[in-house]
């Protein structure tokens, strides 16, 4: 019998400790296992609130948020009252957006306000942003003035900007302070410190950051040492910078944290690496989905929502494919004379589409990583076109041999080979040029490039086969 089954059959008096429950709840890859989710559902069905509390309290906030994602809305409502109040806020900040919006509707404004007081301003603003206007006013009205003003200031910034990403809680000190003064300040004002911080920012009299001292170095320094003597240079983040730019800077300079400054260069907050990890994951998922022309379909996505997000792109794809296959109508007499062409065209078109997708993925990644600019763009385009030509030549040889083996017709093999070279080359051109043009136009190259490349490769595949066949075979 499995250990999950042993646990499910155990008498409450013999139930394992929280640490054992957590081990049983998570697989080796730290994902919740189905048996534990079923245990929570069974306890809720039995109305065993004590058992629900025991199971939920054994999990860390991120795991509770994951658990909520596996449950239906009704079960989430039953489990919500059993979540410890001191963990509620952190769990809310970890929930998927759709689930969080639903859960927030079940919380009283006063309860939510009290929970949000324990969060850093960036996480609290993220939660409050999911509330409708009336509930947002009620929740903010129930919060202390300091926390309320911090959240309102965060919400005033664009949702993808550094101002929204940053936390306003930050540790700073004047440059003439000593290590001892900083340590005493942090010990005395412990309640005002950020939950997570890595640097003490050194500021001038106008609150402009002039350097930073890593906490690890601060703790090893003499208490009489002045901060100005061993502070390090900082990379400042403008408050209106896009979060994707912030993630790029963190990745490029291997930052753990960075100060955020307003238009006058004054310190207004900080961004830490845990926030940036979330941005990198979010942006990569968006780009991956955009390449397929779909939006994210979370665990609570509705069928209607999925259809609305995907159908317009499929309609556009239908229109482009209709134009592409017009080549067949132009050459329908030739196709009627050599039926084999109808077999070869989809193969060539499909190979071209795959080659175009490969080039497109490389180009979009290079643009996102800032690895392509005016200094190397010609070299990269030339490299991709040469690779496309060589790949087309290699595939043409293989396909030509296959056609010879099946149909024993060297003219047909030559037609297929030349058409494949042309289609693969067009795929390379479209895959590298389309995202460059879209970016130059100010559009996201990940969103529309795949439709363009598919259209070009299908059109080139049909036209190349039929045009070359008309010249060689007929």
C-alpha beads as a LAMMPS data file, in Angstrom:
LAMMPS data file: protein, C-alpha beads

474 atoms
473 bonds

1 atom types
1 bond types

-500.0 500.0 xlo xhi
-500.0 500.0 ylo yhi
-500.0 500.0 zlo zhi

Masses

1 110.0

Atoms # bond

1 1 1 0.000 0.000 0.000
2 1 1 1.307 3.517 -0.806
3 1 1 2.266 5.925 1.945
4 1 1 -0.515 8.252 0.803
5 1 1 -3.045 5.457 1.329
6 1 1 -1.534 4.706 4.725
7 1 1 -1.995 8.347 5.659
8 1 1 -5.569 8.469 4.385
9 1 1 -6.526 5.434 6.481
10 1 1 -4.681 6.536 9.589
11 1 1 -6.573 7.431 12.759
12 1 1 -6.310 11.168 13.570
13 1 1 -4.364 10.333 16.693
14 1 1 -1.779 8.571 14.551
15 1 1 -1.584 11.297 11.932
16 1 1 1.942 12.333 10.970
17 1 1 3.443 15.645 11.993
18 1 1 3.255 18.675 9.675
19 1 1 6.738 17.957 8.341
20 1 1 5.674 14.429 7.341
21 1 1 2.481 15.740 5.771
22 1 1 4.463 18.156 3.633
23 1 1 6.750 15.352 2.486
24 1 1 3.714 13.258 1.592
25 1 1 2.043 16.151 -0.209
26 1 1 4.883 16.867 -2.618
27 1 1 6.413 14.695 -5.307
28 1 1 10.147 14.633 -5.900
29 1 1 9.783 17.575 -8.295
30 1 1 7.992 19.627 -5.564
31 1 1 4.630 19.376 -7.351
32 1 1 1.510 18.493 -5.343
33 1 1 0.557 14.874 -5.824
34 1 1 -2.985 13.850 -6.681
35 1 1 -3.378 11.698 -3.557
36 1 1 -2.888 14.694 -1.254
37 1 1 -5.363 16.801 -3.239
38 1 1 -7.896 13.965 -2.907
39 1 1 -7.291 13.892 0.853
40 1 1 -8.156 17.577 1.118
41 1 1 -11.288 17.070 -0.998
42 1 1 -12.355 14.086 1.117
43 1 1 -11.922 16.062 4.345
44 1 1 -13.986 18.918 2.889
45 1 1 -16.714 16.505 1.775
46 1 1 -16.907 15.089 5.297
47 1 1 -17.081 18.573 6.794
48 1 1 -13.958 17.774 8.836
49 1 1 -12.665 21.311 9.366
50 1 1 -9.944 20.195 11.779
51 1 1 -8.534 17.806 9.176
52 1 1 -8.678 20.462 6.461
53 1 1 -6.770 22.879 8.697
54 1 1 -4.202 20.198 9.501
55 1 1 -3.590 19.412 5.837
56 1 1 -3.489 23.024 4.661
57 1 1 -1.309 24.285 7.513
58 1 1 1.313 21.654 6.675
59 1 1 1.951 23.347 3.326
60 1 1 3.953 26.434 2.518
61 1 1 2.052 29.390 1.003
62 1 1 3.176 28.637 -2.561
63 1 1 1.973 25.046 -2.198
64 1 1 -1.383 26.184 -0.781
65 1 1 -1.750 28.461 -3.819
66 1 1 -0.976 25.479 -6.034
67 1 1 -3.555 23.407 -4.153
68 1 1 -6.213 26.078 -4.748
69 1 1 -5.526 25.773 -8.461
70 1 1 -6.379 22.061 -8.419
71 1 1 -9.700 22.615 -6.644
72 1 1 -13.055 23.733 -7.989
73 1 1 -14.539 27.061 -6.910
74 1 1 -16.829 25.386 -4.357
75 1 1 -13.991 23.569 -2.630
76 1 1 -11.901 26.744 -2.563
77 1 1 -14.715 28.488 -0.693
78 1 1 -14.789 25.682 1.873
79 1 1 -11.051 25.701 2.418
80 1 1 -10.511 29.471 2.508
81 1 1 -11.739 29.933 6.135
82 1 1 -9.234 27.307 7.296
83 1 1 -6.175 29.162 5.980
84 1 1 -4.197 30.766 8.838
85 1 1 -4.725 34.563 8.727
86 1 1 -0.989 35.294 8.902
87 1 1 -0.438 33.233 5.722
88 1 1 -3.457 34.439 3.778
89 1 1 -1.776 37.490 2.248
90 1 1 1.247 35.576 0.992
91 1 1 -0.998 32.889 -0.474
92 1 1 -3.022 35.543 -2.296
93 1 1 0.128 36.953 -3.861
94 1 1 1.038 33.464 -5.149
95 1 1 -2.342 32.620 -6.719
96 1 1 -2.961 32.615 -10.463
97 1 1 -4.715 35.844 -11.458
98 1 1 -8.042 34.253 -12.428
99 1 1 -8.234 32.215 -9.229
100 1 1 -7.183 35.157 -7.088
101 1 1 -9.928 37.384 -8.493
102 1 1 -12.475 34.736 -7.535
103 1 1 -11.007 34.177 -4.061
104 1 1 -10.925 37.904 -3.342
105 1 1 -14.683 38.079 -3.867
106 1 1 -15.147 35.715 -0.911
107 1 1 -13.099 37.807 1.536
108 1 1 -14.525 40.618 3.642
109 1 1 -12.804 43.992 3.031
110 1 1 -11.615 44.212 6.649
111 1 1 -10.105 40.695 6.511
112 1 1 -8.346 41.442 3.253
113 1 1 -7.076 44.811 4.470
114 1 1 -5.551 43.230 7.576
115 1 1 -3.863 40.545 5.504
116 1 1 -2.403 43.035 3.014
117 1 1 -0.732 44.998 5.798
118 1 1 1.784 42.160 6.155
119 1 1 2.876 42.302 2.494
120 1 1 5.486 44.488 0.861
121 1 1 3.932 47.311 -1.138
122 1 1 4.585 45.712 -4.555
123 1 1 2.852 42.449 -3.644
124 1 1 -0.005 44.263 -1.901
125 1 1 -0.566 46.499 -4.949
126 1 1 -0.605 43.431 -7.198
127 1 1 -3.425 41.930 -5.131
128 1 1 -5.413 45.174 -4.825
129 1 1 -5.193 45.685 -8.583
130 1 1 -7.396 42.603 -9.066
131 1 1 -10.276 44.157 -7.088
132 1 1 -13.133 46.006 -8.730
133 1 1 -13.352 49.733 -8.046
134 1 1 -15.864 49.567 -5.195
135 1 1 -14.125 46.764 -3.295
136 1 1 -10.768 48.432 -3.828
137 1 1 -12.027 51.599 -2.151
138 1 1 -13.448 49.579 0.766
139 1 1 -10.232 47.642 1.299
140 1 1 -7.977 50.694 1.071
141 1 1 -10.243 52.614 3.441
142 1 1 -9.790 49.847 6.029
143 1 1 -5.980 50.041 5.869
144 1 1 -3.652 52.326 7.865
145 1 1 -2.745 55.549 6.065
146 1 1 0.917 54.628 5.458
147 1 1 0.184 51.268 3.851
148 1 1 -2.712 52.770 1.880
149 1 1 -0.614 55.579 0.437
150 1 1 2.165 53.132 -0.544
151 1 1 -0.287 50.932 -2.450
152 1 1 -1.952 53.898 -4.126
153 1 1 1.449 55.211 -5.210
154 1 1 2.312 51.821 -6.736
155 1 1 -1.018 51.602 -8.553
156 1 1 -0.397 55.029 -10.088
157 1 1 2.369 53.516 -12.250
158 1 1 1.859 51.504 -15.411
159 1 1 1.336 47.829 -14.586
160 1 1 4.397 46.738 -16.605
161 1 1 6.736 49.450 -15.303
162 1 1 9.470 49.389 -12.682
163 1 1 7.274 51.581 -10.488
164 1 1 4.712 48.790 -10.219
165 1 1 7.379 46.112 -9.839
166 1 1 9.334 47.838 -7.086
167 1 1 8.709 47.730 -3.356
168 1 1 8.757 51.088 -1.625
169 1 1 10.259 49.611 1.541
170 1 1 13.998 50.147 1.262
171 1 1 17.001 50.451 3.597
172 1 1 19.120 53.552 3.034
173 1 1 21.642 55.607 4.992
174 1 1 23.660 58.820 4.514
175 1 1 27.200 58.341 3.275
176 1 1 28.766 59.739 6.452
177 1 1 27.202 57.024 8.632
178 1 1 29.311 54.208 10.024
179 1 1 28.568 50.495 9.923
180 1 1 27.661 50.602 13.599
181 1 1 25.053 53.313 13.031
182 1 1 23.449 51.322 10.208
183 1 1 23.304 48.141 12.303
184 1 1 21.748 50.024 15.224
185 1 1 19.224 51.648 12.883
186 1 1 18.162 48.287 11.458
187 1 1 17.866 46.746 14.931
188 1 1 15.849 49.667 16.300
189 1 1 13.462 49.965 13.309
190 1 1 13.069 46.266 12.546
191 1 1 9.322 46.574 11.848
192 1 1 9.942 49.075 9.032
193 1 1 12.473 46.935 7.176
194 1 1 11.572 45.175 3.905
195 1 1 10.826 41.483 4.204
196 1 1 13.715 40.772 1.842
197 1 1 16.680 43.021 1.062
198 1 1 20.290 42.545 0.028
199 1 1 21.786 46.047 -0.005
200 1 1 21.863 49.181 2.079
201 1 1 21.700 52.127 -0.313
202 1 1 23.925 55.095 0.421
203 1 1 22.275 58.423 -0.411
204 1 1 23.350 62.048 -0.582
205 1 1 21.406 64.865 1.170
206 1 1 18.945 65.058 -1.765
207 1 1 18.104 61.317 -1.495
208 1 1 19.980 60.429 -4.659
209 1 1 21.716 57.023 -4.410
210 1 1 25.496 57.336 -4.645
211 1 1 26.368 53.730 -3.850
212 1 1 25.328 50.561 -2.074
213 1 1 26.758 48.265 0.571
214 1 1 25.825 44.550 0.345
215 1 1 24.503 43.263 3.666
216 1 1 27.000 40.393 3.554
217 1 1 29.879 42.881 3.410
218 1 1 28.297 45.170 5.975
219 1 1 28.217 42.396 8.573
220 1 1 31.909 41.632 8.071
221 1 1 33.081 45.244 8.279
222 1 1 34.345 47.087 11.334
223 1 1 31.599 48.991 13.165
224 1 1 33.711 52.164 12.973
225 1 1 34.104 52.019 9.181
226 1 1 32.286 54.705 7.172
227 1 1 29.918 53.505 4.477
228 1 1 31.526 55.822 1.923
229 1 1 34.832 53.973 2.329
230 1 1 33.639 50.653 0.905
231 1 1 30.343 51.265 -0.860
232 1 1 29.917 49.929 -4.394
233 1 1 28.511 51.554 -7.522
234 1 1 24.812 50.955 -8.232
235 1 1 22.778 50.479 -11.394
236 1 1 19.792 52.797 -11.104
237 1 1 16.408 51.801 -12.533
238 1 1 14.129 54.654 -13.718
239 1 1 10.670 54.343 -12.212
240 1 1 8.993 54.353 -15.641
241 1 1 11.244 51.697 -17.226
242 1 1 9.407 48.717 -18.735
243 1 1 9.689 45.527 -16.693
244 1 1 11.166 43.657 -19.662
245 1 1 14.024 46.200 -19.745
246 1 1 14.467 45.743 -15.989
247 1 1 14.776 41.978 -16.425
248 1 1 17.336 42.478 -19.184
249 1 1 19.474 44.739 -16.966
250 1 1 19.320 42.304 -14.055
251 1 1 20.347 39.440 -16.317
252 1 1 23.120 41.377 -18.065
253 1 1 24.767 42.727 -14.902
254 1 1 23.899 39.766 -12.633
255 1 1 22.114 42.011 -10.145
256 1 1 20.474 40.829 -6.933
257 1 1 18.786 44.147 -6.242
258 1 1 18.763 47.660 -7.664
259 1 1 17.492 51.072 -6.519
260 1 1 14.561 52.675 -8.347
261 1 1 14.732 56.429 -8.882
262 1 1 12.186 59.037 -9.969
263 1 1 12.619 61.598 -12.739
264 1 1 14.771 63.725 -10.409
265 1 1 17.083 60.818 -9.575
266 1 1 15.772 60.433 -6.010
267 1 1 15.481 57.012 -4.405
268 1 1 11.850 55.823 -4.311
269 1 1 12.161 52.061 -3.927
270 1 1 14.018 48.917 -4.850
271 1 1 13.604 45.889 -7.089
272 1 1 14.909 42.512 -5.924
273 1 1 15.778 39.443 -7.930
274 1 1 12.751 37.456 -6.737
275 1 1 10.504 39.975 -8.488
276 1 1 12.588 39.824 -11.663
277 1 1 12.446 36.022 -11.803
278 1 1 8.666 36.314 -12.015
279 1 1 8.945 38.862 -14.833
280 1 1 11.351 36.668 -16.813
281 1 1 9.026 33.699 -16.465
282 1 1 5.984 35.784 -17.402
283 1 1 7.658 37.327 -20.464
284 1 1 9.020 33.979 -21.698
285 1 1 5.593 32.370 -21.375
286 1 1 3.982 35.283 -23.243
287 1 1 6.511 35.009 -26.075
288 1 1 6.099 31.244 -26.291
289 1 1 2.308 31.549 -26.493
290 1 1 2.511 34.482 -28.892
291 1 1 4.584 32.422 -31.342
292 1 1 1.620 30.054 -31.516
293 1 1 -0.854 32.980 -31.617
294 1 1 -2.644 31.900 -28.427
295 1 1 -3.143 33.406 -24.998
296 1 1 -2.554 31.562 -21.746
297 1 1 -5.264 29.058 -20.862
298 1 1 -4.955 28.643 -17.115
299 1 1 -6.545 25.941 -15.029
300 1 1 -9.695 28.016 -14.653
301 1 1 -9.930 29.266 -18.239
302 1 1 -13.383 28.996 -19.784
303 1 1 -14.160 27.418 -23.134
304 1 1 -15.624 30.702 -24.370
305 1 1 -12.479 32.598 -23.361
306 1 1 -10.229 30.132 -25.155
307 1 1 -12.340 30.334 -28.303
308 1 1 -12.301 34.163 -28.263
309 1 1 -8.514 34.249 -27.973
310 1 1 -7.762 31.690 -30.680
311 1 1 -10.522 31.961 -33.296
312 1 1 -9.469 35.373 -34.732
313 1 1 -5.951 34.090 -35.459
314 1 1 -7.335 30.934 -37.046
315 1 1 -9.594 33.066 -39.246
316 1 1 -6.594 35.164 -40.275
317 1 1 -4.641 31.988 -40.968
318 1 1 -7.559 30.745 -43.103
319 1 1 -7.416 33.944 -45.147
320 1 1 -3.657 33.701 -45.735
321 1 1 -3.900 30.016 -46.632
322 1 1 -6.674 30.789 -49.110
323 1 1 -4.328 33.205 -50.862
324 1 1 -1.502 30.675 -50.746
325 1 1 -3.474 27.848 -52.310
326 1 1 -4.596 30.132 -55.124
327 1 1 -1.409 28.919 -56.762
328 1 1 -3.048 25.527 -57.106
329 1 1 -5.989 27.028 -58.975
330 1 1 -3.629 28.773 -61.384
331 1 1 -1.867 25.489 -62.182
332 1 1 -4.846 23.122 -61.900
333 1 1 -4.359 21.830 -65.457
334 1 1 -0.760 20.849 -64.710
335 1 1 -1.845 19.088 -61.512
336 1 1 -4.475 17.170 -63.420
337 1 1 -1.802 15.926 -65.812
338 1 1 0.641 14.865 -63.080
339 1 1 -1.246 13.765 -59.983
340 1 1 2.038 13.088 -58.163
341 1 1 2.505 16.837 -57.698
342 1 1 -0.502 16.836 -55.345
343 1 1 1.421 14.387 -53.141
344 1 1 4.659 16.375 -53.154
345 1 1 3.252 19.862 -52.519
346 1 1 2.108 19.314 -48.899
347 1 1 5.444 17.697 -48.047
348 1 1 7.476 20.586 -49.432
349 1 1 5.181 23.178 -47.859
350 1 1 5.361 21.455 -44.468
351 1 1 9.166 21.255 -44.534
352 1 1 9.328 24.939 -45.429
353 1 1 7.002 25.814 -42.545
354 1 1 9.137 23.896 -40.054
355 1 1 12.332 25.515 -41.333
356 1 1 10.717 28.942 -41.089
357 1 1 9.625 28.272 -37.513
358 1 1 13.190 27.316 -36.576
359 1 1 14.613 30.539 -38.006
360 1 1 11.790 32.579 -36.482
361 1 1 12.371 31.171 -32.994
362 1 1 16.077 32.034 -33.185
363 1 1 15.339 35.566 -34.442
364 1 1 12.708 36.337 -31.786
365 1 1 14.986 35.066 -29.016
366 1 1 17.909 37.135 -30.331
367 1 1 15.749 40.270 -30.423
368 1 1 14.412 39.642 -26.913
369 1 1 17.930 39.080 -25.569
370 1 1 19.270 42.221 -27.353
371 1 1 21.753 40.043 -29.243
372 1 1 20.892 41.559 -32.621
373 1 1 21.446 45.192 -33.563
374 1 1 22.783 47.341 -36.401
375 1 1 26.362 46.187 -35.795
376 1 1 25.706 42.520 -36.505
377 1 1 22.349 42.350 -38.255
378 1 1 23.814 41.851 -41.738
379 1 1 26.057 39.048 -40.538
380 1 1 23.171 37.271 -38.787
381 1 1 20.843 37.643 -41.783
382 1 1 23.586 36.350 -44.074
383 1 1 24.240 33.420 -41.736
384 1 1 20.566 32.427 -41.611
385 1 1 20.134 32.723 -45.383
386 1 1 23.241 30.619 -45.994
387 1 1 22.013 28.053 -43.489
388 1 1 18.624 27.994 -45.217
389 1 1 20.243 27.460 -48.603
390 1 1 22.445 24.637 -47.319
391 1 1 19.579 23.008 -45.437
392 1 1 17.454 23.216 -48.573
393 1 1 20.222 21.643 -50.626
394 1 1 20.649 18.796 -48.133
395 1 1 16.909 18.124 -47.966
396 1 1 16.646 18.370 -51.767
397 1 1 19.193 15.588 -52.185
398 1 1 17.361 13.349 -49.725
399 1 1 13.939 14.058 -51.207
400 1 1 15.220 13.696 -54.766
401 1 1 16.570 10.250 -53.974
402 1 1 13.273 9.304 -52.316
403 1 1 11.261 10.450 -55.351
404 1 1 13.558 8.484 -57.645
405 1 1 13.098 5.392 -55.483
406 1 1 9.304 5.657 -55.532
407 1 1 8.530 7.047 -58.996
408 1 1 11.696 6.363 -61.057
409 1 1 11.424 9.778 -62.696
410 1 1 14.519 11.980 -62.590
411 1 1 12.616 15.043 -63.852
412 1 1 10.102 14.693 -61.037
413 1 1 12.971 14.260 -58.547
414 1 1 14.671 17.384 -59.930
415 1 1 11.391 19.316 -59.665
416 1 1 10.903 18.288 -56.032
417 1 1 14.526 19.089 -55.134
418 1 1 14.587 22.542 -56.715
419 1 1 11.182 23.433 -55.251
420 1 1 12.359 22.386 -51.788
421 1 1 15.515 24.511 -52.050
422 1 1 13.397 27.524 -53.032
423 1 1 10.872 26.988 -50.214
424 1 1 13.506 26.481 -47.500
425 1 1 15.328 29.621 -48.669
426 1 1 12.082 31.644 -48.579
427 1 1 11.457 30.230 -45.088
428 1 1 14.854 31.504 -43.939
429 1 1 14.180 34.941 -45.442
430 1 1 10.740 35.186 -43.835
431 1 1 11.874 33.781 -40.487
432 1 1 14.620 36.374 -40.054
433 1 1 13.149 39.401 -41.852
434 1 1 9.535 39.290 -40.600
435 1 1 10.370 39.785 -36.897
436 1 1 12.894 42.511 -37.765
437 1 1 10.311 44.468 -39.762
438 1 1 7.664 44.051 -37.054
439 1 1 10.039 45.281 -34.370
440 1 1 11.010 48.269 -36.526
441 1 1 7.278 49.055 -36.798
442 1 1 6.985 48.970 -33.009
443 1 1 5.078 45.666 -32.960
444 1 1 5.854 42.594 -30.870
445 1 1 7.699 40.259 -33.287
446 1 1 6.492 37.202 -31.378
447 1 1 2.808 37.912 -32.013
448 1 1 2.356 38.074 -35.792
449 1 1 5.556 36.637 -37.239
450 1 1 4.357 33.019 -37.332
451 1 1 1.314 33.895 -39.470
452 1 1 3.532 35.759 -41.944
453 1 1 6.109 32.959 -42.131
454 1 1 3.435 30.281 -42.592
455 1 1 1.870 32.302 -45.402
456 1 1 5.215 32.819 -47.169
457 1 1 6.318 29.188 -46.936
458 1 1 2.986 27.804 -48.111
459 1 1 2.822 30.263 -50.992
460 1 1 6.445 29.599 -51.969
461 1 1 5.965 25.840 -51.630
462 1 1 2.950 25.687 -53.935
463 1 1 4.276 28.162 -56.483
464 1 1 7.772 26.685 -56.631
465 1 1 6.525 23.123 -57.188
466 1 1 4.020 24.103 -59.837
467 1 1 6.176 26.684 -61.629
468 1 1 9.201 24.368 -61.830
469 1 1 6.961 21.473 -62.858
470 1 1 5.526 23.602 -65.666
471 1 1 9.049 24.334 -66.907
472 1 1 10.560 20.864 -66.550
473 1 1 7.785 18.289 -66.744
474 1 1 5.199 19.766 -69.069

Bonds

1 1 1 2
2 1 2 3
3 1 3 4
4 1 4 5
5 1 5 6
6 1 6 7
7 1 7 8
8 1 8 9
9 1 9 10
10 1 10 11
11 1 11 12
12 1 12 13
13 1 13 14
14 1 14 15
15 1 15 16
16 1 16 17
17 1 17 18
18 1 18 19
19 1 19 20
20 1 20 21
21 1 21 22
22 1 22 23
23 1 23 24
24 1 24 25
25 1 25 26
26 1 26 27
27 1 27 28
28 1 28 29
29 1 29 30
30 1 30 31
31 1 31 32
32 1 32 33
33 1 33 34
34 1 34 35
35 1 35 36
36 1 36 37
37 1 37 38
38 1 38 39
39 1 39 40
40 1 40 41
41 1 41 42
42 1 42 43
43 1 43 44
44 1 44 45
45 1 45 46
46 1 46 47
47 1 47 48
48 1 48 49
49 1 49 50
50 1 50 51
51 1 51 52
52 1 52 53
53 1 53 54
54 1 54 55
55 1 55 56
56 1 56 57
57 1 57 58
58 1 58 59
59 1 59 60
60 1 60 61
61 1 61 62
62 1 62 63
63 1 63 64
64 1 64 65
65 1 65 66
66 1 66 67
67 1 67 68
68 1 68 69
69 1 69 70
70 1 70 71
71 1 71 72
72 1 72 73
73 1 73 74
74 1 74 75
75 1 75 76
76 1 76 77
77 1 77 78
78 1 78 79
79 1 79 80
80 1 80 81
81 1 81 82
82 1 82 83
83 1 83 84
84 1 84 85
85 1 85 86
86 1 86 87
87 1 87 88
88 1 88 89
89 1 89 90
90 1 90 91
91 1 91 92
92 1 92 93
93 1 93 94
94 1 94 95
95 1 95 96
96 1 96 97
97 1 97 98
98 1 98 99
99 1 99 100
100 1 100 101
101 1 101 102
102 1 102 103
103 1 103 104
104 1 104 105
105 1 105 106
106 1 106 107
107 1 107 108
108 1 108 109
109 1 109 110
110 1 110 111
111 1 111 112
112 1 112 113
113 1 113 114
114 1 114 115
115 1 115 116
116 1 116 117
117 1 117 118
118 1 118 119
119 1 119 120
120 1 120 121
121 1 121 122
122 1 122 123
123 1 123 124
124 1 124 125
125 1 125 126
126 1 126 127
127 1 127 128
128 1 128 129
129 1 129 130
130 1 130 131
131 1 131 132
132 1 132 133
133 1 133 134
134 1 134 135
135 1 135 136
136 1 136 137
137 1 137 138
138 1 138 139
139 1 139 140
140 1 140 141
141 1 141 142
142 1 142 143
143 1 143 144
144 1 144 145
145 1 145 146
146 1 146 147
147 1 147 148
148 1 148 149
149 1 149 150
150 1 150 151
151 1 151 152
152 1 152 153
153 1 153 154
154 1 154 155
155 1 155 156
156 1 156 157
157 1 157 158
158 1 158 159
159 1 159 160
160 1 160 161
161 1 161 162
162 1 162 163
163 1 163 164
164 1 164 165
165 1 165 166
166 1 166 167
167 1 167 168
168 1 168 169
169 1 169 170
170 1 170 171
171 1 171 172
172 1 172 173
173 1 173 174
174 1 174 175
175 1 175 176
176 1 176 177
177 1 177 178
178 1 178 179
179 1 179 180
180 1 180 181
181 1 181 182
182 1 182 183
183 1 183 184
184 1 184 185
185 1 185 186
186 1 186 187
187 1 187 188
188 1 188 189
189 1 189 190
190 1 190 191
191 1 191 192
192 1 192 193
193 1 193 194
194 1 194 195
195 1 195 196
196 1 196 197
197 1 197 198
198 1 198 199
199 1 199 200
200 1 200 201
201 1 201 202
202 1 202 203
203 1 203 204
204 1 204 205
205 1 205 206
206 1 206 207
207 1 207 208
208 1 208 209
209 1 209 210
210 1 210 211
211 1 211 212
212 1 212 213
213 1 213 214
214 1 214 215
215 1 215 216
216 1 216 217
217 1 217 218
218 1 218 219
219 1 219 220
220 1 220 221
221 1 221 222
222 1 222 223
223 1 223 224
224 1 224 225
225 1 225 226
226 1 226 227
227 1 227 228
228 1 228 229
229 1 229 230
230 1 230 231
231 1 231 232
232 1 232 233
233 1 233 234
234 1 234 235
235 1 235 236
236 1 236 237
237 1 237 238
238 1 238 239
239 1 239 240
240 1 240 241
241 1 241 242
242 1 242 243
243 1 243 244
244 1 244 245
245 1 245 246
246 1 246 247
247 1 247 248
248 1 248 249
249 1 249 250
250 1 250 251
251 1 251 252
252 1 252 253
253 1 253 254
254 1 254 255
255 1 255 256
256 1 256 257
257 1 257 258
258 1 258 259
259 1 259 260
260 1 260 261
261 1 261 262
262 1 262 263
263 1 263 264
264 1 264 265
265 1 265 266
266 1 266 267
267 1 267 268
268 1 268 269
269 1 269 270
270 1 270 271
271 1 271 272
272 1 272 273
273 1 273 274
274 1 274 275
275 1 275 276
276 1 276 277
277 1 277 278
278 1 278 279
279 1 279 280
280 1 280 281
281 1 281 282
282 1 282 283
283 1 283 284
284 1 284 285
285 1 285 286
286 1 286 287
287 1 287 288
288 1 288 289
289 1 289 290
290 1 290 291
291 1 291 292
292 1 292 293
293 1 293 294
294 1 294 295
295 1 295 296
296 1 296 297
297 1 297 298
298 1 298 299
299 1 299 300
300 1 300 301
301 1 301 302
302 1 302 303
303 1 303 304
304 1 304 305
305 1 305 306
306 1 306 307
307 1 307 308
308 1 308 309
309 1 309 310
310 1 310 311
311 1 311 312
312 1 312 313
313 1 313 314
314 1 314 315
315 1 315 316
316 1 316 317
317 1 317 318
318 1 318 319
319 1 319 320
320 1 320 321
321 1 321 322
322 1 322 323
323 1 323 324
324 1 324 325
325 1 325 326
326 1 326 327
327 1 327 328
328 1 328 329
329 1 329 330
330 1 330 331
331 1 331 332
332 1 332 333
333 1 333 334
334 1 334 335
335 1 335 336
336 1 336 337
337 1 337 338
338 1 338 339
339 1 339 340
340 1 340 341
341 1 341 342
342 1 342 343
343 1 343 344
344 1 344 345
345 1 345 346
346 1 346 347
347 1 347 348
348 1 348 349
349 1 349 350
350 1 350 351
351 1 351 352
352 1 352 353
353 1 353 354
354 1 354 355
355 1 355 356
356 1 356 357
357 1 357 358
358 1 358 359
359 1 359 360
360 1 360 361
361 1 361 362
362 1 362 363
363 1 363 364
364 1 364 365
365 1 365 366
366 1 366 367
367 1 367 368
368 1 368 369
369 1 369 370
370 1 370 371
371 1 371 372
372 1 372 373
373 1 373 374
374 1 374 375
375 1 375 376
376 1 376 377
377 1 377 378
378 1 378 379
379 1 379 380
380 1 380 381
381 1 381 382
382 1 382 383
383 1 383 384
384 1 384 385
385 1 385 386
386 1 386 387
387 1 387 388
388 1 388 389
389 1 389 390
390 1 390 391
391 1 391 392
392 1 392 393
393 1 393 394
394 1 394 395
395 1 395 396
396 1 396 397
397 1 397 398
398 1 398 399
399 1 399 400
400 1 400 401
401 1 401 402
402 1 402 403
403 1 403 404
404 1 404 405
405 1 405 406
406 1 406 407
407 1 407 408
408 1 408 409
409 1 409 410
410 1 410 411
411 1 411 412
412 1 412 413
413 1 413 414
414 1 414 415
415 1 415 416
416 1 416 417
417 1 417 418
418 1 418 419
419 1 419 420
420 1 420 421
421 1 421 422
422 1 422 423
423 1 423 424
424 1 424 425
425 1 425 426
426 1 426 427
427 1 427 428
428 1 428 429
429 1 429 430
430 1 430 431
431 1 431 432
432 1 432 433
433 1 433 434
434 1 434 435
435 1 435 436
436 1 436 437
437 1 437 438
438 1 438 439
439 1 439 440
440 1 440 441
441 1 441 442
442 1 442 443
443 1 443 444
444 1 444 445
445 1 445 446
446 1 446 447
447 1 447 448
448 1 448 449
449 1 449 450
450 1 450 451
451 1 451 452
452 1 452 453
453 1 453 454
454 1 454 455
455 1 455 456
456 1 456 457
457 1 457 458
458 1 458 459
459 1 459 460
460 1 460 461
461 1 461 462
462 1 462 463
463 1 463 464
464 1 464 465
465 1 465 466
466 1 466 467
467 1 467 468
468 1 468 469
469 1 469 470
470 1 470 471
471 1 471 472
472 1 472 473
473 1 473 474
